[in-house]
Amino acid sequence: MTANEIVRPRIAVVHPYWGFWEHTVSPTFRSDRLATVRLAASLLAIGLEVVSVDDFASPVEAAALGERFALAGVDAILVIQTVAVPPSYAIALAERLPRVPIVVWAMHETGRIQAAFDHGAVTREGATVGAPMLVNILSRYGHPFDLILGRLSDRATIERVNDALRVAAAARRIARARLGRVGGPQDGYLHVDVDDEV
């Protein structure tokens, strides 16, 4: 890499899914959700390297993705939450990536609730149920995360998600960075010193 090359943050995008709700929606709900997540990822691809867009519907699937993302050296994970899913699924992913920051996007596709809002619509617009379930557990586990709430069609939301991913990736890269020290600081300048073991 030359000094002129910019290394874009490496991001994995995932969507937690739970088949429990399928009786309220169309039979293609999972593939429809993944298509929506791919669209969202394409809107974020400017300035970011999206290395993968996947979904998972069990802790086993999530753990396998976590292992793959660890090998890929991702800087941050974007969890696009659109439905209510047991948080244990995403935690299986996070456990494979203990220091990789997560940005949770509670993503909606519609605005205000209309009179025709039925059980299927509750399922489709379940981000405000699923996201708090997940961030509650991430907080308990002490896993670094940020939470964004907003619609896919809102440009300001896309920018906030993009900014949160850049910050998360920068934090991860700093955490992995190694420093070399030549000499020592002036006596008493503890604020500019680091431990020898770090």
N, C-alpha and C positions, 0 to 999 in steps of 0.2 A: 504494500500500500504506500502510495506517495503522500507527501504532505498536502497535496491538493485534493486528495480523495476524501470525501465525507462518508464516514461509516454510519449508515442509517440504523436506528434502533431495530432490533429483531423482535418481532411481536408474534405471539400465537393467539388466535382468536378461537374461543370455544363457546358452545351453547349447551347448557345443561337441559336435559329432556327427561320427561317422566311419562311413560305410557299409560299411567293411571287415568289421565284425562281424555284419552282417545275416544271414549264413547260419546263425548260431548261435541266433537269436532269431526272434520272430514278424515277419511282413511289416509290421506296424504299429508296429514298435519306435520309429522316429523320432517319429511322432505321439504315441505313448504317453509317451515321454520328455518331449516338449514339454508335454503335459498335466500331468505331474508337476511340471515346472518352474513352470507357471502356478499350480498349487496352492501350491507353496512361496512364490511371489511374493505370492499373496493373503494368506498368513500374515504377511508382512512389511509389508504395505501400511499398517498403523497407524502414523501419524507419519512415513511416508515417501511421497513421490510417485513411484510406479512408472510411468515414462513409456513403457516398452516391455518386452515379454517376447518374446524371439526365440531362434531357434537358428541355427547356421551349420554348414555341412559342407564348407567350403573357405576358403582364404585370401581369395578374391574376395568371397564372401558376408560374411565377417567384416569386410573392409575397407569394404564398402558400409555395414554397420551402424555402423562407427566414424565414418564421415563423417556419417551421419544423427544419431548421438548427439552429435557435436561441434556440429552446428547446433542441437540441442535444448538444449545447455548443461547436460548431465548433470554432477552433482557426484561421482558414483562409479558403478562398474560392479560388479555381482555376477555372477561366473562360477560357475554351478552345474555342477560336474563330476561326472558319474555314470558315465562310461565313459572308456576310454583313447582319446585323440585326439592326433594329431600337434600339438605345441605351436605349430608355425608357423601354424596356423589362428588361434588366439587372439592371437598376436603381431601378426598383420596388423590386428587390431582395436586392440590397444594402441598400435601405431605411429601410428594416426590420432588417438589421445588420449594424447599423451606425458606429460601431467602429471595425468591423471585417475586417482586411486587405484582399485585393483581389490581386491575381496574375493573370494577363491576359497573356495567351499564344497564340500568333498569330501563329497558327500551320499550316504548309504546309506538304503535303505528297510527293510532287515532287520537283525536282531541277529546272533546267533551262526550260524556255518555249520552246516548240517544235513547228514545223510548223503546226501541227494538233490542236493547242490550239484554241478551239472554245468557244461559249457562255457557254456551259455546263462546260467547264474547268474553265472559269472565275468564275462561280458560286462555283464550288468545291474548288477552290483555292482563295477564297475571304477573307482570313484572314487579308491581308494587307489593306483591305478596312474596314472590320468590327472592327478590333482592334483599329485603330485611332478614329473611331466614338465613341467607348465606353470610351477609356481613356480620350478623350477630355471632356466628361461629368463628369467622375469621378473626373478629375482635377478641373472642375468648382464647383463641389459639395464639394470639399475638402475631398473626401473619400480616405483613404490610399490605394495605389496600386503600383504594380511593373509590368513592361511589358517585356516579353521575346518573341523574334522572332526566330523561327527555325523549322526545320523539325522533324517529328516524328521519323525518322530513324537515327537521329544524336544523338549519345550518349552524346556529350557535351551539347546539348540542354536539354536533359533529366536531366542531372546533374545540369544545371543552374536553371531549373524549380524547381527541388527538393530543391536546396539551397535557392531559393527565398521563397518557402513555409515554410522552417524551420525558416528563418529570420522573415517572417510575423507572424508565430505562436508564436515565442519567443516574438515579440513586443506585440502581443495580450495578452499573459500570463503576461508579465510585467505590462501592463496597468490594468489588473484585479487584480494584486497582492495587498495585504495589508501588511503594515509594522507596527510594534509596536515600540514605542520609550520609552526608560527608561531613565529618566534624561534629560539633555540638553547638547548642544555642548559648547565648550569653547567660551567665549566672542569673538565676531567678526567672528566666524566660520560659516558664513551664508551659505556657500557652502555645508555644511553637515547637514543642518537643513531642516525640512519640515514643511509646514503649519499644524496647529492643525486640520483644517477642512478636510484635504486631506485623 
